[in-house]
Amino acid sequence: MLDLVRIVVALLVTAAVVVAVWRNWSEVSGHLGDIPRGTLVAAFVLTLLSPVFTQLGWRVLLADLGTRLPLPAGASVFFVGQLGKYLPGSVWSVVAQADMGSRLGVPRRRMGVVGLLSILLSVLTGAIVGIPAVPLLVARSGEVTSLWWFAPAVVLLLLLWPRLLNWGVATLLRVLRREPLEHSLTAPAIALTSMWFVLAWLSVGTSVLLLASALASGTPARDLVVTSVCGFALASAIGMFSVFVPAGVGVRDGVLALLLGALMPFPAAIAVVVVSRFFSVVADVVVAAVGWGWARMHHLLGSRT
């Protein structure tokens, strides 16, 4: 029954996005043509880097808990497995990675825990990067007028403190009646993983910035950076909480469109959102294909050795 609800919600959200784009398509398509080809190429390359950075952070967590996968195998498991996020729910990518990892001798539980930790740290780092855009979302204005909203970022940073994070993970596993971690996460692993995840957010956020810059002439640079880079991270973090919607489809796009709409005509904002979402999906497919092919070349798929 829950799966049926998730599918219905996903279809409704997707339909709402499609209708919004269709109603404004005549104007949206005109704005799409205003984005230079060089900007499109640069934006796609930056989007492509995001899953690469995320995989590097995921691999650090896996190594910290006792498994050092070769880079081809890690790329295969993470990139192919992450396509599961496009199914309704937030755990299918973790399930897929655990299944693929077991073929390479990685305990399913360890792979599953790393997958869930990656989602947790990704949401935390995304929220930290996105905090400066919160007043823009609340006020529906693209002008950055206050810096006091940085205070919540300090609170979120405290959640990355190793002792507090390990306590929180242990408590969550105990509530879920799962076995505790084999050992606590180390401070270097948490710091390095967080760094890679922040780079992933900044990479794709800069991609949005390039697209928005092409359509928002005369906008102050600071407002554009906060709205595009921080706004994308905030919208994505909100989308990741929407467990009923695959990959935050519709939720992330709607929030980002609202933020960008304060800086440019709404059809132009939709154009940026449409291109950004398209690039994200294509990037996921490209890295998954590369990861699968790389692992096949090294005979690392379908083997337990």
N, C-alpha and C positions, 0 to 999 in steps of 0.2 A: 504493500500500500504506500509506504514511504517513497519507494522508487517511482511509483506512478505520480505522486505529488510533485516530486522533483522534476520529472519529465514535463508535466503540465506547466509548472512555474517557468521552466527554461523556455518552453515554447511560447508562453505568453510574453515573457520579457523580450525574446528574440523578435516576436511579431511586432511588439511596440517599437523596437528600434527600427525595424524594416519600414514600418508605416511612417515614422518620423523622417527617415531619410527619403522615402518616396515622395512625401508631401513637399519636401524642399529640394527635390532632385534637380530641377531646372537651374536653380541658383547654386546648389552645391557643385554641380558638374562644371559650372563656369569658374568657380573658385579653384577647383582641382586643376584646371588648365593654367591657373596663375602661378602654380608652384614650379619653379625651374627644375629641369631634369637633374642638374647637378645636386640640387638640394634633396631631391627624392633619393638619389643614390647614396648620398652621405647619411641621410636619415635611416635608410635601410641597413647600412653597414653598422651604425650605432645600435640599432635594434637587434641585429644579429649577435652583437657582442654580449648582450644582456644574459641570454641563457648560458653562454660560455662562462661568464663570471659566476653565475649561480651554481653551475656544475662544479667549479673549482672550490667554492665554499662548501658545498655538499660533500665533496671528496675529503676535505679537511676534517669534517665531523666524523666521517666513516673511519678515517685513519685514527682519529683520537679514541675511538671505541674499539680499535683493534684490528681493522681490516684495511690494508693498503692495496687497493686495486690498481693494476696497471692503467695508464691513461686511456688506452683504447677500450678496455673493459668498462672503466668508469663512464666514459662517454657513451658507450652502448647502453648501459643500464639506465643512466640518468636521462639522456636525451630521448630514447625510445619510450621509456617508462613515463616520462612527463606528459606524453600525449594523452594519458588517462585523465588529465585535468579537464579535458573538453567533454567528459561525461558528467552528468549531474552528480553533485557531491564533491567533497574535497579530498577523498582518500584513495580514489582509484589510481592516481599516479603512484602513491605509496605501495598499493597492492601490486601494481605491475612491476615496480622496481624490486620489491621483495621476491616476486616470482622469478624475475630474470637473474637477480643476484644469487638465488639458491642454485642456479645452474653453474655458477662459478665458485661454489663452495662457501658463499657468505650466508651465515645463519639468517633465516627469514626475520626473526625477531630483531636482530641488530639492524638489518636493512630497513625494517619498518620503523624502528625508533628513530633512525637517522632521517628518514623521510619526514616524519612528524616534527622532529626538531628543526628541520630545514624550513618547513612551513611556518613554524612559530617564530624563528629568527627572521625570516623574510617579512612577516607581518610587522614585527617589532621595528626592524630597520626601515621598512617602508613608512611606517607611522612617524618615525623620528624625522626622516627626510621630508615627509609631507606636512608636518606640524605648521610651518610658516604659512601654508595655504588655507588653514582652517578659518581665519577671519575673513578671507576672501569668499569662502563658501557660505559662511554665515551672513555676511553683509551683502553678498551678491555684487561685489564691486571688485574691479581688477586693480585697485590702487592699494599699495601696501602702506598703511598708516601707523601701524603699531608693531612693536617688537616684543611685547610682553608674552605673546603666544609661544615664545621660545621656551618659557618655563616648563610647560608639559614635556618638552623634549628631554629636559634634565631628568624628569621622573621616569620616562621611558628608558633612558640610558641606564638608570639604576637597575632596571629589570635585567640588564645584560651583565650586571655584577656577578661573577662566577658563583659565589656562595649563595646569593639570592636565586639565581637562575637554577642552580642544581637543586636547591630546596623546592622550588616551584615544580620542577620536572618530577622529582621524587614524590611530591604530594599528589600530583596529577596521576602518576602511575599507580599510586596506592589507592586513590579514589576509584580508578578504573580496574582495580584488582589485577594489576599486571606486575610482573617481576620488576624490581628496581634495575637501574642501569648497572652494567658490569663494573663500572667505576665512574666517579664524577667527571664531568667535562672539565678540561683544563682551561686555565685563563688564556694561554696563547691560542688554543683552538677556537675559543669563543671570539676572541679579538680578530683573528685572521678570517674566520667565517663571516663575521659582521662586516669586515672591510670589503670582502668580495661581494657580499650582498648589497652594500651601499653603492659600490661601483656599478653593479647591475642596474640599480634604480637610477643612478645618475646617467648611465649610458642611454637607456631608453627614454629618460626624461629629456635629455639633450636632443634626442631625435625629435621629440614633440616640439621642443623649442625651435629647432630649425624650420619645421613645417609651419609653426605659428608665426615665426618672424617674417615668412614670405607673404603672409596675409594680414598682418597687423602692423601696418606702417604708422610711424609716429608715436608708437607706444613706448613709454619709458622702459629702459632695459631692465631695471630692477623688477618692475611689475611683471614684465614678460617672463623673466627667469623664474620668479617665484610661482607664477600661475602655471607655467608649462612644466618645469622640472618638479617642483614641490607638489603642484596640483596633480600631476600624473601619479606620483607616489601615493598621495593621499587617496585619490580615486581608486587606485589598484588595491591598496590596503583595505578600503571599504568593500571592494568587490570580493576580496579573498574571504571576508567574513560572511559573504552571501553563499552559504554552503549549498543552497538549493539551485544555484545557477552555475553552469559549467564555465570555468575560467573567468568568472566575473562578467560574462558577456551581458551587455546592457547596463549593468550597474556601474562598472568602471566607465563605460562610454558616456552614460548619462551625466555622471558627476563631472567628468572632464569637460563635457560640452557646456555645462552650466558655468564652470570656471572660465573657460575660454570665451564664452559668449559675452563676458563683461569687457573684453578687449577688442572684439571684432564682431561683425554681423554674425547672427546665429548660423546662417547657412555656411559661412566660412568656418565657424567652429566645428560644425558637423563634418565638413570636408577634412579638417585636420584629424578628427576622431576616426573617421572612416579609413583614412590612409594609415593611421597609426595602428588600428586594429588589424587591418590587412597585413601590414608588415609584421606584426607580432605572430600572426598565425603562420605566415610563410616562413618566418625565421624558425619557429618551432619545428616545422616540417623539414626544413633544410638541415638543421643540426641533427634531427633524428635520423635522416637519411645518411648523413655523413658518419654519425656515430655507429649506425648499424653496419655500413660498408666497411668502416675502419676495423671494427671488431671482427667482421667476417674475414677480412684480409689477414688478421692475426690469429685466426682459428680460435677465437675466444667465445663464440656463441655456440650454444648447444653442447658445451663440454663442462664437466664437473672437475676437471683437473686444473 
